């Protein structure tokens, strides 16, 4: 290990654990969720809505039947008049502080307010936000009972202008959030339309999900490193954005696609992904696997095998197809591929088919380590 590497083993939570903690204790404790850039902190507000059975999914969306009102505040670009304004009261001849429509006090429902990039707030706004996060007041207006306020931030040690005063930090709950494992991200990606190529690349490059907080990444060309000057790197956020290029590379051309990927996930990842793009002839079609899973050829190249498996998962719609897919995957010699396959078929889209399939259940029962 490099002598200059600093490894922090402070306890951390994943994104689902963070959402559950905020849901259960957020009325009392104001949490600031910290992670490296691009790990999905902003998605916590959507997760809270999902956990509460509400329909809200994105800023400005109006869902009057929801039990709570969800408010997204971008702390990095916030200006003073975005939250409150002073208006004259003609009767008292004084100036009164009125909240703007960003937090709708005409709606009596409890608020769930997320202040994104909370530690990047302009200095002039910190007194106003401090009262909001500690007292549940916006100016002189109290939030409805049952309201939750939390923030997100990069680690102060990341060197991206996130700071906090000790007297404020001592009144908050600073919570470290780790990024997803490759299996967790691939399972999410399968349910959210991410291409087979991107998922295959991730499965074969687990080091792209490493964190400088838990291991030495000085020789890792893919990930964020606060000691590096690179602003393009692999993260769950950049992988999702990069997939738009991956899906259209044949129209764009390889040179244009590679240039675009360099600016999204960094040069090392772009070069590696580009090597995946011309392997169409090595793949096996899902229809051939469904037709004869015990005799169809197994791709020899690992990249082609993983891409075939992801294409196969995307094509499953029936119990018979699930059975054929499981039979094919059992013939693969790599436990890593089998483990990722199992994690995806237990994700939401295929969960019912996987749970009720006898061949899948028998395989998982015989190989319980694949669920870890």
Secondary structure, DSSP 4 states (H G I P E B T S, - for coil): --TT--------B-HHHHHHHHHHHTTT--EEEEESTTSSGGGHHHHHHHHTT----STT---TTSSSEEEEEEGGG--GGGTEEEEEETTTTEEEEEE-TTS-TTS-SPEEEEEETGGG--GGGHHHHHHHHHH-EETTEEPPTT-EEEEEEE-GGG-SS----HHHHTTSEEEEBPPPPHHHHHHHHHHTT--HHHHHHHHH-GGGG--TTTS--TT-SSS--TTS-------HHHHHHHHHHHHTHHHH-HHHHHHHHHHHH-HHHHHHHHTTSS-GGG---HHHHHH-TTTSPPPSSHHHHHHHHHHHHHH--SHHHHHHHHHHHHH-S-HHHHHHHHHHHTSGGGHHHHHT-HHHHHHHHH-GGGG-
